[in-house]
Amino acid sequence: CGMCKSKIEKDLSYEKGVISSNLEVKTQIVTVKYNPNKTNPEKIRKAISKTGYDADAVTANPKAYEKLDDCCKKDK
């Protein structure tokens, strides 16, 4: 429904050093443009995790995951 896309992209826009992000919903791949002097891939993965989603090997924050709408949960 696009809610996941909106949430991830919006939350990443507040991360220091992130210039832009785009979630391809069909493939579940987030492309992030960022300033390497201000952030790095690991910090970006942690930021995604804090929104309630898995990011590569970084699992979703359980409390944030529970707050997601049912359509955004991976078991739905």
All heavy atoms as a GROMACS GRO file, in nm:
protein
  590
    1CYS      N    1   0.081  -0.120   0.000
    1CYS     CA    2   0.000   0.000   0.000
    1CYS      C    3   0.085   0.127   0.000
    1CYS      O    4   0.034   0.236  -0.010
    1CYS     CB    5  -0.095   0.000   0.119
    1CYS     SG    6  -0.012   0.010   0.280
    2GLY      N    7   0.213   0.115   0.013
    2GLY     CA    8   0.302   0.230   0.008
    2GLY      C    9   0.331   0.293   0.143
    2GLY      O   10   0.411   0.386   0.154
    3MET      N   11   0.265   0.245   0.249
    3MET     CA   12   0.290   0.303   0.381
    3MET      C   13   0.434   0.278   0.426
    3MET      O   14   0.496   0.366   0.487
    3MET     CB   15   0.192   0.246   0.483
    3MET     CG   16   0.052   0.300   0.464
    3MET     SD   17  -0.069   0.230   0.578
    3MET     CE   18  -0.003   0.280   0.734
    4CYS      N   19   0.486   0.160   0.395
    4CYS     CA   20   0.624   0.128   0.432
    4CYS      C   21   0.719   0.225   0.364
    4CYS      O   22   0.812   0.278   0.425
    4CYS     CB   23   0.659  -0.014   0.390
    4CYS     SG   24   0.548  -0.140   0.453
    5LYS      N   25   0.697   0.248   0.235
    5LYS     CA   26   0.780   0.339   0.158
    5LYS      C   27   0.780   0.478   0.220
    5LYS      O   28   0.886   0.536   0.245
    5LYS     CB   29   0.730   0.344   0.013
    5LYS     CG   30   0.806   0.441  -0.076
    5LYS     CD   31   0.753   0.435  -0.218
    5LYS     CE   32   0.816   0.537  -0.310
    5LYS     NZ   33   0.957   0.519  -0.335
    6SER      N   34   0.663   0.528   0.250
    6SER     CA   35   0.652   0.661   0.309
    6SER      C   36   0.723   0.670   0.442
    6SER      O   37   0.796   0.766   0.469
    6SER     CB   38   0.505   0.699   0.327
    6SER     OG   39   0.440   0.707   0.204
    7LYS      N   40   0.702   0.572   0.528
    7LYS     CA   41   0.760   0.573   0.662
    7LYS      C   42   0.911   0.568   0.656
    7LYS      O   43   0.980   0.649   0.720
    7LYS     CB   44   0.707   0.458   0.746
    7LYS     CG   45   0.767   0.458   0.886
    7LYS     CD   46   0.680   0.388   0.984
    7LYS     CE   47   0.734   0.389   1.124
    7LYS     NZ   48   0.765   0.520   1.178
    8ILE      N   49   0.967   0.475   0.581
    8ILE     CA   50   1.113   0.462   0.575
    8ILE      C   51   1.175   0.587   0.514
    8ILE      O   52   1.272   0.641   0.568
    8ILE     CB   53   1.153   0.335   0.496
    8ILE    CG1   54   1.117   0.211   0.579
    8ILE    CG2   55   1.301   0.336   0.462
    8ILE    CD1   56   1.137   0.080   0.507
    9GLU      N   57   1.122   0.633   0.403
    9GLU     CA   58   1.179   0.750   0.337
    9GLU      C   59   1.168   0.874   0.426
    9GLU      O   60   1.262   0.953   0.434
    9GLU     CB   61   1.115   0.773   0.201
    9GLU     CG   62   1.153   0.666   0.101
    9GLU     CD   63   1.082   0.678  -0.033
    9GLU    OE1   64   0.999   0.770  -0.050
    9GLU    OE2   65   1.109   0.594  -0.121
   10LYS      N   66   1.056   0.891   0.493
   10LYS     CA   67   1.038   1.007   0.581
   10LYS      C   68   1.135   1.001   0.698
   10LYS      O   69   1.203   1.098   0.730
   10LYS     CB   70   0.894   1.013   0.633
   10LYS     CG   71   0.870   1.130   0.726
   10LYS     CD   72   0.728   1.130   0.778
   10LYS     CE   73   0.709   1.242   0.879
   10LYS     NZ   74   0.580   1.233   0.946
   11ASP      N   75   1.141   0.885   0.764
   11ASP     CA   76   1.229   0.872   0.880
   11ASP      C   77   1.375   0.890   0.841
   11ASP      O   78   1.452   0.952   0.915
   11ASP     CB   79   1.207   0.739   0.950
   11ASP     CG   80   1.075   0.733   1.025
   11ASP    OD1   81   1.000   0.833   1.024
   11ASP    OD2   82   1.046   0.628   1.085
   12LEU      N   83   1.416   0.838   0.726
   12LEU     CA   84   1.554   0.856   0.683
   12LEU      C   85   1.586   1.001   0.649
   12LEU      O   86   1.700   1.044   0.661
   12LEU     CB   87   1.586   0.766   0.563
   12LEU     CG   88   1.609   0.619   0.595
   12LEU    CD1   89   1.633   0.540   0.466
   12LEU    CD2   90   1.727   0.600   0.690
   13SER      N   91   1.486   1.077   0.609
   13SER     CA   92   1.510   1.218   0.576
   13SER      C   93   1.555   1.298   0.698
   13SER      O   94   1.616   1.404   0.684
   13SER     CB   95   1.386   1.281   0.513
   13SER     OG   96   1.285   1.303   0.610
   14TYR      N   97   1.527   1.248   0.818
   14TYR     CA   98   1.568   1.316   0.940
   14TYR      C   99   1.707   1.273   0.989
   14TYR      O  100   1.759   1.330   1.084
   14TYR     CB  101   1.467   1.290   1.053
   14TYR     CG  102   1.332   1.349   1.024
   14TYR    CD1  103   1.221   1.268   1.002
   14TYR    CD2  104   1.314   1.487   1.020
   14TYR    CE1  105   1.096   1.322   0.975
   14TYR    CE2  106   1.189   1.542   0.992
   14TYR     CZ  107   1.082   1.459   0.970
   14TYR     OH  108   0.958   1.513   0.944
   15GLU      N  109   1.764   1.171   0.925
   15GLU     CA  110   1.896   1.123   0.965
   15GLU      C  111   2.005   1.215   0.915
   15GLU      O  112   2.008   1.251   0.796
   15GLU     CB  113   1.920   0.981   0.912
   15GLU     CG  114   1.848   0.874   0.988
   15GLU     CD  115   1.888   0.865   1.134
   15GLU    OE1  116   2.009   0.861   1.165
   15GLU    OE2  117   1.797   0.864   1.218
   16LYS      N  118   2.095   1.251   1.003
   16LYS     CA  119   2.207   1.338   0.968
   16LYS      C  120   2.290   1.273   0.857
   16LYS      O  121   2.328   1.156   0.868
   16LYS     CB  122   2.294   1.362   1.091
   16LYS     CG  123   2.408   1.456   1.069
   16LYS     CD  124   2.484   1.480   1.197
   16LYS     CE  125   2.599   1.575   1.174
   16LYS     NZ  126   2.673   1.601   1.297
   17GLY      N  127   2.313   1.346   0.751
   17GLY     CA  128   2.397   1.299   0.641
   17GLY      C  129   2.321   1.233   0.527
   17GLY      O  130   2.378   1.212   0.420
   18VAL      N  131   2.194   1.198   0.548
   18VAL     CA  132   2.116   1.136   0.441
   18VAL      C  133   2.065   1.247   0.348
   18VAL      O  134   2.001   1.341   0.391
   18VAL     CB  135   1.999   1.053   0.496
   18VAL    CG1  136   1.906   1.007   0.382
   18VAL    CG2  137   2.051   0.934   0.574
   19ILE      N  138   2.099   1.233   0.221
   19ILE     CA  139   2.058   1.331   0.120
   19ILE      C  140   1.923   1.293   0.062
   19ILE      O  141   1.834   1.376   0.048
   19ILE     CB  142   2.166   1.342   0.011
   19ILE    CG1  143   2.297   1.390   0.074
   19ILE    CG2  144   2.121   1.433  -0.102
   19ILE    CD1  145   2.419   1.374  -0.014
   20SER      N  146   1.908   1.166   0.028
   20SER     CA  147   1.780   1.119  -0.025
   20SER      C  148   1.772   0.967  -0.008
   20SER      O  149   1.874   0.900   0.010
   20SER     CB  150   1.764   1.155  -0.173
   20SER     OG  151   1.859   1.086  -0.252
   21SER      N  152   1.650   0.916  -0.014
   21SER     CA  153   1.630   0.771  -0.008
   21SER      C  154   1.510   0.734  -0.093
   21SER      O  155   1.419   0.815  -0.112
   21SER     CB  156   1.609   0.725   0.137
   21SER     OG  157   1.491   0.781   0.190
   22ASN      N  158   1.512   0.613  -0.143
   22ASN     CA  159   1.402   0.563  -0.224
   22ASN      C  160   1.386   0.413  -0.198
   22ASN      O  161   1.479   0.336  -0.217
   22ASN     CB  162   1.430   0.586  -0.373
   22ASN     CG  163   1.315   0.536  -0.459
   22ASN    OD1  164   1.200   0.570  -0.436
   22ASN    ND2  165   1.347   0.453  -0.556
   23LEU      N  166   1.268   0.376  -0.151
   23LEU     CA  167   1.237   0.235  -0.130
   23LEU      C  168   1.162   0.182  -0.250
   23LEU      O  169   1.057   0.236  -0.287
   23LEU     CB  170   1.151   0.216  -0.005
   23LEU     CG  171   1.093   0.076   0.015
   23LEU    CD1  172   1.202  -0.028   0.033
   23LEU    CD2  173   0.996   0.073   0.131
   24GLU      N  174   1.216   0.079  -0.312
   24GLU     CA  175   1.147   0.008  -0.419
   24GLU      C  176   1.067  -0.101  -0.349
   24GLU      O  177   1.123  -0.201  -0.303
   24GLU     CB  178   1.249  -0.051  -0.517
   24GLU     CG  179   1.187  -0.131  -0.630
   24GLU     CD  180   1.092  -0.050  -0.716
   24GLU    OE1  181   1.126   0.063  -0.755
   24GLU    OE2  182   0.981  -0.102  -0.745
   25VAL      N  183   0.937  -0.079  -0.336
   25VAL     CA  184   0.852  -0.167  -0.257
   25VAL      C  185   0.856  -0.311  -0.308
   25VAL      O  186   0.867  -0.405  -0.229
   25VAL     CB  187   0.706  -0.115  -0.254
   25VAL    CG1  188   0.615  -0.210  -0.179
   25VAL    CG2  189   0.701   0.024  -0.192
   26LYS      N  190   0.852  -0.328  -0.436
   26LYS     CA  191   0.846  -0.464  -0.494
   26LYS      C  192   0.969  -0.546  -0.458
   26LYS      O  193   0.958  -0.664  -0.425
   26LYS     CB  194   0.832  -0.454  -0.646
   26LYS     CG  195   0.800  -0.584  -0.714
   26LYS     CD  196   0.769  -0.561  -0.860
   26LYS     CE  197   0.719  -0.688  -0.924
   26LYS     NZ  198   0.677  -0.668  -1.062
   27THR      N  199   1.087  -0.485  -0.459
   27THR     CA  200   1.210  -0.558  -0.429
   27THR      C  201   1.252  -0.544  -0.283
   27THR      O  202   1.342  -0.614  -0.238
   27THR     CB  203   1.326  -0.507  -0.517
   27THR    OG1  204   1.349  -0.368  -0.488
   27THR    CG2  205   1.298  -0.527  -0.664
   28GLN      N  206   1.190  -0.452  -0.211
   28GLN     CA  207   1.222  -0.422  -0.072
   28GLN      C  208   1.366  -0.374  -0.056
   28GLN      O  209   1.433  -0.404   0.042
   28GLN     CB  210   1.195  -0.542   0.018
   28GLN     CG  211   1.050  -0.584   0.019
   28GLN     CD  212   1.023  -0.701   0.109
   28GLN    OE1  213   1.114  -0.766   0.161
   28GLN    NE2  214   0.897  -0.733   0.128
   29ILE      N  215   1.414  -0.298  -0.154
   29ILE     CA  216   1.549  -0.243  -0.151
   29ILE      C  217   1.541  -0.092  -0.137
   29ILE      O  218   1.470  -0.025  -0.211
   29ILE     CB  219   1.628  -0.280  -0.279
   29ILE    CG1  220   1.648  -0.432  -0.284
   29ILE    CG2  221   1.761  -0.206  -0.283
   29ILE    CD1  222   1.712  -0.480  -0.412
   30VAL      N  223   1.616  -0.040  -0.039
   30VAL     CA  224   1.624   0.103  -0.017
   30VAL      C  225   1.756   0.152  -0.075
   30VAL      O  226   1.862   0.101  -0.041
   30VAL     CB  227   1.620   0.139   0.133
   30VAL    CG1  228   1.627   0.289   0.153
   30VAL    CG2  229   1.496   0.083   0.199
   31THR      N  230   1.746   0.252  -0.162
   31THR     CA  231   1.865   0.317  -0.216
   31THR      C  232   1.880   0.449  -0.143
   31THR      O  233   1.786   0.528  -0.138
   31THR     CB  234   1.851   0.341  -0.368
   31THR    OG1  235   1.826   0.215  -0.431
   31THR    CG2  236   1.976   0.404  -0.425
   32VAL      N  237   1.998   0.470  -0.083
   32VAL     CA  238   2.020   0.590  -0.002
   32VAL      C  239   2.141   0.666  -0.055
   32VAL      O  240   2.249   0.608  -0.072
   32VAL     CB  241   2.044   0.553   0.146
   32VAL    CG1  242   2.065   0.678   0.230
   32VAL    CG2  243   1.928   0.470   0.200
   33LYS      N  244   2.122   0.794  -0.080
   33LYS     CA  245   2.233   0.884  -0.111
   33LYS      C  246   2.267   0.955   0.018
   33LYS      O  247   2.177   1.008   0.086
   33LYS     CB  248   2.194   0.985  -0.218
   33LYS     CG  249   2.176   0.923  -0.354
   33LYS     CD  250   2.147   1.030  -0.458
   33LYS     CE  251   2.120   0.963  -0.592
   33LYS     NZ  252   2.091   1.062  -0.696
   34TYR      N  253   2.396   0.955   0.053
   34TYR     CA  254   2.434   1.014   0.181
   34TYR      C  255   2.573   1.076   0.173
   34TYR      O  256   2.652   1.045   0.083
   34TYR     CB  257   2.430   0.910   0.292
   34TYR     CG  258   2.529   0.796   0.274
   34TYR    CD1  259   2.655   0.802   0.334
   34TYR    CD2  260   2.498   0.685   0.198
   34TYR    CE1  261   2.745   0.699   0.318
   34TYR    CE2  262   2.587   0.582   0.181
   34TYR     CZ  263   2.712   0.588   0.241
   34TYR     OH  264   2.803   0.487   0.224
   35ASN      N  265   2.601   1.163   0.269
   35ASN     CA  266   2.731   1.226   0.281
   35ASN      C  267   2.816   1.136   0.370
   35ASN      O  268   2.788   1.124   0.490
   35ASN     CB  269   2.715   1.365   0.343
   35ASN     CG  270   2.847   1.437   0.360
   35ASN    OD1  271   2.953   1.376   0.366
   35ASN    ND2  272   2.840   1.569   0.368
   36PRO      N  273   2.921   1.073   0.316
   36PRO     CA  274   3.002   0.980   0.396
   36PRO      C  275   3.080   1.048   0.509
   36PRO      O  276   3.131   0.981   0.598
   36PRO     CB  277   3.096   0.917   0.294
   36PRO     CG  278   3.100   1.013   0.180
   36PRO     CD  279   2.967   1.082   0.178
   37ASN      N  280   3.088   1.181   0.507
   37ASN     CA  281   3.152   1.252   0.617
   37ASN      C  282   3.059   1.267   0.737
   37ASN      O  283   3.104   1.304   0.846
   37ASN     CB  284   3.198   1.392   0.572
   37ASN     CG  285   3.305   1.385   0.467
   37ASN    OD1  286   3.396   1.302   0.474
   37ASN    ND2  287   3.295   1.470   0.366
   38LYS      N  288   2.930   1.239   0.718
   38LYS     CA  289   2.833   1.257   0.825
   38LYS      C  290   2.764   1.128   0.870
   38LYS      O  291   2.707   1.123   0.979
   38LYS     CB  292   2.726   1.358   0.782
   38LYS     CG  293   2.784   1.497   0.761
   38LYS     CD  294   2.675   1.595   0.728
   38LYS     CE  295   2.736   1.735   0.712
   38LYS     NZ  296   2.633   1.835   0.688
   39THR      N  297   2.766   1.026   0.786
   39THR     CA  298   2.702   0.900   0.823
   39THR      C  299   2.769   0.786   0.746
   39THR      O  300   2.859   0.807   0.666
   39THR     CB  301   2.549   0.904   0.797
   39THR    OG1  302   2.489   0.792   0.863
   39THR    CG2  303   2.515   0.904   0.651
   40ASN      N  304   2.721   0.665   0.771
   40ASN     CA  305   2.776   0.547   0.702
   40ASN      C  306   2.666   0.441   0.691
   40ASN      O  307   2.561   0.455   0.754
   40ASN     CB  308   2.899   0.494   0.776
   40ASN     CG  309   2.869   0.452   0.918
   40ASN    OD1  310   2.779   0.373   0.944
   40ASN    ND2  311   2.945   0.505   1.014
   41PRO      N  312   2.690   0.338   0.613
   41PRO     CA  313   2.585   0.236   0.594
   41PRO      C  314   2.535   0.172   0.723
   41PRO      O  315   2.416   0.145   0.737
   41PRO     CB  316   2.653   0.132   0.503
   41PRO     CG  317   2.751   0.214   0.424
   41PRO     CD  318   2.804   0.314   0.523
   42GLU      N  319   2.623   0.151   0.819
   42GLU     CA  320   2.579   0.090   0.944
   42GLU      C  321   2.481   0.181   1.020
   42GLU      O  322   2.380   0.135   1.073
   42GLU     CB  323   2.699   0.055   1.033
   42GLU     CG  324   2.661  -0.031   1.152
   42GLU     CD  325   2.594  -0.163   1.116
   42GLU    OE1  326   2.619  -0.219   1.008
   42GLU    OE2  327   2.513  -0.210   1.198
   43LYS      N  328   2.509   0.309   1.024
   43LYS     CA  329   2.418   0.403   1.090
   43LYS      C  330   2.283   0.408   1.016
   43LYS      O  331   2.179   0.420   1.080
   43LYS     CB  332   2.479   0.543   1.095
   43LYS     CG  333   2.593   0.555   1.193
   43LYS     CD  334   2.648   0.696   1.193
   43LYS     CE  335   2.766   0.710   1.288
   43LYS     NZ  336   2.825   0.845   1.282
   44ILE      N  337   2.287   0.398   0.886
   44ILE     CA  338   2.164   0.398   0.807
   44ILE      C  339   2.083   0.272   0.836
   44ILE      O  340   1.962   0.278   0.854
   44ILE     CB  341   2.195   0.415   0.657
   44ILE    CG1  342   2.254   0.555   0.633
   44ILE    CG2  343   2.070   0.392   0.573
   44ILE    CD1  344   2.315   0.574   0.496
   45ARG      N  345   2.151   0.159   0.844
   45ARG     CA  346   2.082   0.033   0.878
   45ARG      C  347   2.016   0.044   1.016
   45ARG      O  348   1.903   0.000   1.036
   45ARG     CB  349   2.179  -0.084   0.874
   45ARG     CG  350   2.220  -0.124   0.736
   45ARG     CD  351   2.313  -0.246   0.739
   45ARG     NE  352   2.369  -0.270   0.609
   45ARG     CZ  353   2.490  -0.232   0.570
   45ARG    NH1  354   2.570  -0.167   0.653
   45ARG    NH2  355   2.532  -0.258   0.448
   46LYS      N  356   2.086   0.102   1.112
   46LYS     CA  357   2.031   0.118   1.246
   46LYS      C  358   1.910   0.211   1.244
   46LYS      O  359   1.811   0.187   1.314
   46LYS     CB  360   2.137   0.170   1.342
   46LYS     CG  361   2.240   0.065   1.378
   46LYS     CD  362   2.344   0.119   1.472
   46LYS     CE  363   2.450   0.013   1.501
   46LYS     NZ  364   2.558   0.066   1.586
   47ALA      N  365   1.916   0.315   1.162
   47ALA     CA  366   1.802   0.408   1.151
   47ALA      C  367   1.680   0.336   1.094
   47ALA      O  368   1.568   0.356   1.140
   47ALA     CB  369   1.840   0.527   1.063
   48ILE      N  370   1.702   0.252   0.994
   48ILE     CA  371   1.590   0.174   0.937
   48ILE      C  372   1.534   0.080   1.042
   48ILE      O  373   1.413   0.064   1.057
   48ILE     CB  374   1.635   0.100   0.810
   48ILE    CG1  375   1.667   0.200   0.698
   48ILE    CG2  376   1.529   0.000   0.764
   48ILE    CD1  377   1.733   0.141   0.576
   49SER      N  378   1.622   0.017   1.118
   49SER     CA  379   1.579  -0.074   1.225
   49SER      C  380   1.491  -0.002   1.326
   49SER      O  381   1.392  -0.058   1.375
   49SER     CB  382   1.702  -0.132   1.295
   49SER     OG  383   1.665  -0.201   1.411
   50LYS      N  384   1.525   0.122   1.357
   50LYS     CA  385   1.447   0.200   1.454
   50LYS      C  386   1.306   0.233   1.403
   50LYS      O  387   1.219   0.267   1.481
   50LYS     CB  388   1.520   0.329   1.489
   50LYS     CG  389   1.643   0.307   1.573
   50LYS     CD  390   1.714   0.438   1.600
   50LYS     CE  391   1.846   0.417   1.670
   50LYS     NZ  392   1.918   0.545   1.689
   51THR      N  393   1.285   0.222   1.271
   51THR     CA  394   1.152   0.247   1.217
   51THR      C  395   1.064   0.122   1.224
   51THR      O  396   0.945   0.128   1.196
   51THR     CB  397   1.156   0.297   1.071
   51THR    OG1  398   1.206   0.194   0.987
   51THR    CG2  399   1.241   0.422   1.058
   52GLY      N  400   1.127   0.006   1.256
   52GLY     CA  401   1.051  -0.118   1.269
   52GLY      C  402   1.076  -0.218   1.158
   52GLY      O  403   1.007  -0.319   1.150
   53TYR      N  404   1.174  -0.192   1.075
   53TYR     CA  405   1.202  -0.281   0.962
   53TYR      C  406   1.342  -0.339   0.973
   53TYR      O  407   1.432  -0.278   1.029
   53TYR     CB  408   1.190  -0.203   0.830
   53TYR     CG  409   1.054  -0.146   0.809
   53TYR    CD1  410   1.024  -0.014   0.844
   53TYR    CD2  411   0.951  -0.223   0.756
   53TYR    CE1  412   0.898   0.038   0.826
   53TYR    CE2  413   0.824  -0.172   0.739
   53TYR     CZ  414   0.799  -0.040   0.774
   53TYR     OH  415   0.673   0.010   0.758
   54ASP      N  416   1.361  -0.459   0.916
   54ASP     CA  417   1.494  -0.518   0.908
   54ASP      C  418   1.575  -0.444   0.803
   54ASP      O  419   1.520  -0.397   0.702
   54ASP     CB  420   1.486  -0.665   0.868
   54ASP     CG  421   1.418  -0.752   0.972
   54ASP    OD1  422   1.413  -0.712   1.090
   54ASP    OD2  423   1.369  -0.860   0.935
   55ALA      N  424   1.706  -0.436   0.826
   55ALA     CA  425   1.797  -0.375   0.729
   55ALA      C  426   1.920  -0.464   0.719
   55ALA      O  427   2.008  -0.459   0.806
   55ALA     CB  428   1.835  -0.234   0.772
   56ASP      N  429   1.922  -0.548   0.617
   56ASP     CA  430   2.028  -0.648   0.602
   56ASP      C  431   2.033  -0.732   0.730
   56ASP      O  432   1.932  -0.786   0.769
   56ASP     CB  433   2.162  -0.583   0.569
   56ASP     CG  434   2.160  -0.511   0.434
   56ASP    OD1  435   2.084  -0.554   0.345
   56ASP    OD2  436   2.234  -0.412   0.417
   57ALA      N  437   2.147  -0.739   0.797
   57ALA     CA  438   2.161  -0.823   0.916
   57ALA      C  439   2.112  -0.754   1.043
   57ALA      O  440   2.104  -0.817   1.149
   57ALA     CB  441   2.307  -0.864   0.934
   58VAL      N  442   2.075  -0.628   1.035
   58VAL     CA  443   2.025  -0.554   1.151
   58VAL      C  444   1.874  -0.575   1.160
   58VAL      O  445   1.800  -0.533   1.072
   58VAL     CB  446   2.059  -0.402   1.141
   58VAL    CG1  447   2.007  -0.328   1.263
   58VAL    CG2  448   2.208  -0.381   1.123
   59THR      N  449   1.832  -0.642   1.266
   59THR     CA  450   1.689  -0.672   1.278
   59THR      C  451   1.611  -0.552   1.331
   59THR      O  452   1.666  -0.464   1.396
   59THR     CB  453   1.666  -0.792   1.372
   59THR    OG1  454   1.724  -0.764   1.499
   59THR    CG2  455   1.726  -0.919   1.315
   60ALA      N  456   1.485  -0.553   1.301
   60ALA     CA  457   1.396  -0.444   1.339
   60ALA      C  458   1.388  -0.429   1.490
   60ALA      O  459   1.389  -0.528   1.564
   60ALA     CB  460   1.257  -0.468   1.283
   61ASN      N  461   1.378  -0.306   1.536
   61ASN     CA  462   1.356  -0.279   1.676
   61ASN      C  463   1.218  -0.336   1.712
   61ASN      O  464   1.118  -0.301   1.648
   61ASN     CB  465   1.360  -0.128   1.700
   61ASN     CG  466   1.324  -0.090   1.840
   61ASN    OD1  467   1.209  -0.104   1.882
   61ASN    ND2  468   1.422  -0.040   1.913
   62PRO      N  469   1.211  -0.426   1.810
   62PRO     CA  470   1.083  -0.493   1.842
   62PRO      C  471   0.969  -0.396   1.878
   62PRO      O  472   0.855  -0.417   1.835
   62PRO     CB  473   1.117  -0.583   1.960
   62PRO     CG  474   1.264  -0.603   1.952
   62PRO     CD  475   1.320  -0.477   1.893
   63LYS      N  476   0.997  -0.292   1.954
   63LYS     CA  477   0.892  -0.198   1.993
   63LYS      C  478   0.843  -0.121   1.871
   63LYS      O  479   0.722  -0.098   1.856
   63LYS     CB  480   0.943  -0.102   2.100
   63LYS     CG  481   0.961  -0.166   2.234
   63LYS     CD  482   1.007  -0.067   2.338
   63LYS     CE  483   1.026  -0.136   2.473
   63LYS     NZ  484   1.071  -0.042   2.575
   64ALA      N  485   0.934  -0.081   1.784
   64ALA     CA  486   0.895  -0.008   1.663
   64ALA      C  487   0.817  -0.100   1.569
   64ALA      O  488   0.719  -0.058   1.507
   64ALA     CB  489   1.018   0.048   1.592
   65TYR      N  490   0.859  -0.226   1.561
   65TYR     CA  491   0.789  -0.323   1.476
   65TYR      C  492   0.645  -0.340   1.521
   65TYR      O  493   0.553  -0.344   1.438
   65TYR     CB  494   0.862  -0.458   1.477
   65TYR     CG  495   0.794  -0.562   1.392
   65TYR    CD1  496   0.807  -0.562   1.254
   65TYR    CD2  497   0.715  -0.660   1.451
   65TYR    CE1  498   0.744  -0.658   1.176
   65TYR    CE2  499   0.651  -0.756   1.374
   65TYR     CZ  500   0.666  -0.754   1.237
   65TYR     OH  501   0.602  -0.848   1.160
   66GLU      N  502   0.622  -0.350   1.650
   66GLU     CA  503   0.486  -0.368   1.702
   66GLU      C  504   0.396  -0.250   1.670
   66GLU      O  505   0.275  -0.266   1.659
   66GLU     CB  506   0.490  -0.394   1.853
   66GLU     CG  507   0.541  -0.532   1.889
   66GLU     CD  508   0.463  -0.644   1.822
   66GLU    OE1  509   0.338  -0.640   1.822
   66GLU    OE2  510   0.527  -0.736   1.769
   67LYS      N  511   0.452  -0.131   1.654
   67LYS     CA  512   0.374  -0.012   1.624
   67LYS      C  513   0.335  -0.002   1.477
   67LYS      O  514   0.250   0.080   1.440
   67LYS     CB  515   0.451   0.114   1.664
   67LYS     CG  516   0.467   0.128   1.814
   67LYS     CD  517   0.546   0.253   1.848
   67LYS     CE  518   0.566   0.265   1.997
   67LYS     NZ  519   0.647   0.384   2.031
   68LEU      N  520   0.398  -0.083   1.390
   68LEU     CA  521   0.366  -0.079   1.248
   68LEU      C  522   0.223  -0.125   1.223
   68LEU      O  523   0.169  -0.209   1.295
   68LEU     CB  524   0.461  -0.169   1.168
   68LEU     CG  525   0.608  -0.131   1.165
   68LEU    CD1  526   0.687  -0.238   1.090
   68LEU    CD2  527   0.629   0.005   1.102
   69ASP      N  528   0.163  -0.072   1.118
   69ASP     CA  529   0.033  -0.122   1.076
   69ASP      C  530   0.049  -0.266   1.031
   69ASP      O  531   0.156  -0.307   0.986
   69ASP     CB  532  -0.021  -0.038   0.959
   69ASP     CG  533  -0.062   0.102   1.001
   69ASP    OD1  534  -0.117   0.116   1.113
   69ASP    OD2  535  -0.039   0.196   0.925
   70ASP      N  536  -0.058  -0.344   1.042
   70ASP     CA  537  -0.050  -0.486   1.008
   70ASP      C  538   0.000  -0.510   0.866
   70ASP      O  539   0.074  -0.605   0.842
   70ASP     CB  540  -0.186  -0.553   1.026
   70ASP     CG  541  -0.218  -0.578   1.173
   70ASP    OD1  542  -0.126  -0.575   1.257
   70ASP    OD2  543  -0.338  -0.599   1.203
   71CYS      N  544  -0.037  -0.424   0.773
   71CYS     CA  545   0.003  -0.445   0.634
   71CYS      C  546   0.155  -0.430   0.614
   71CYS      O  547   0.210  -0.476   0.515
   71CYS     CB  548  -0.071  -0.349   0.541
   71CYS     SG  549  -0.038  -0.174   0.574
   72CYS      N  550   0.222  -0.367   0.710
   72CYS     CA  551   0.366  -0.344   0.700
   72CYS      C  552   0.448  -0.451   0.771
   72CYS      O  553   0.571  -0.449   0.764
   72CYS     CB  554   0.402  -0.208   0.756
   72CYS     SG  555   0.335  -0.071   0.660
   73LYS      N  556   0.384  -0.542   0.839
   73LYS     CA  557   0.456  -0.646   0.911
   73LYS      C  558   0.489  -0.760   0.818
   73LYS      O  559   0.410  -0.799   0.732
   73LYS     CB  560   0.374  -0.694   1.031
   73LYS     CG  561   0.360  -0.583   1.134
   73LYS     CD  562   0.286  -0.629   1.256
   73LYS     CE  563   0.280  -0.515   1.357
   73LYS     NZ  564   0.206  -0.554   1.477
   74LYS      N  565   0.608  -0.817   0.836
   74LYS     CA  566   0.658  -0.917   0.742
   74LYS      C  567   0.581  -1.048   0.744
   74LYS      O  568   0.586  -1.123   0.649
   74LYS     CB  569   0.806  -0.942   0.763
   74LYS     CG  570   0.846  -0.983   0.901
   74LYS     CD  571   0.996  -0.989   0.914
   74LYS     CE  572   1.037  -0.996   1.060
   74LYS     NZ  573   1.179  -0.982   1.075
   75ASP      N  574   0.508  -1.075   0.850
   75ASP     CA  575   0.432  -1.200   0.855
   75ASP      C  576   0.292  -1.184   0.796
   75ASP      O  577   0.211  -1.274   0.802
   75ASP     CB  578   0.425  -1.254   0.997
   75ASP     CG  579   0.364  -1.156   1.096
   75ASP    OD1  580   0.353  -1.037   1.063
   75ASP    OD2  581   0.329  -1.201   1.207
   76LYS      N  582   0.264  -1.069   0.736
   76LYS     CA  583   0.131  -1.044   0.678
   76LYS      C  584   0.137  -1.054   0.527
   76LYS      O  585   0.232  -1.031   0.464
   76LYS     CB  586   0.078  -0.906   0.717
   76LYS     CG  587   0.063  -0.890   0.866
   76LYS     CD  588  -0.044  -0.981   0.920
   76LYS     CE  589  -0.053  -0.972   1.071
   76LYS     NZ  590  -0.133  -1.066   1.131
   0.00000   0.00000   0.00000
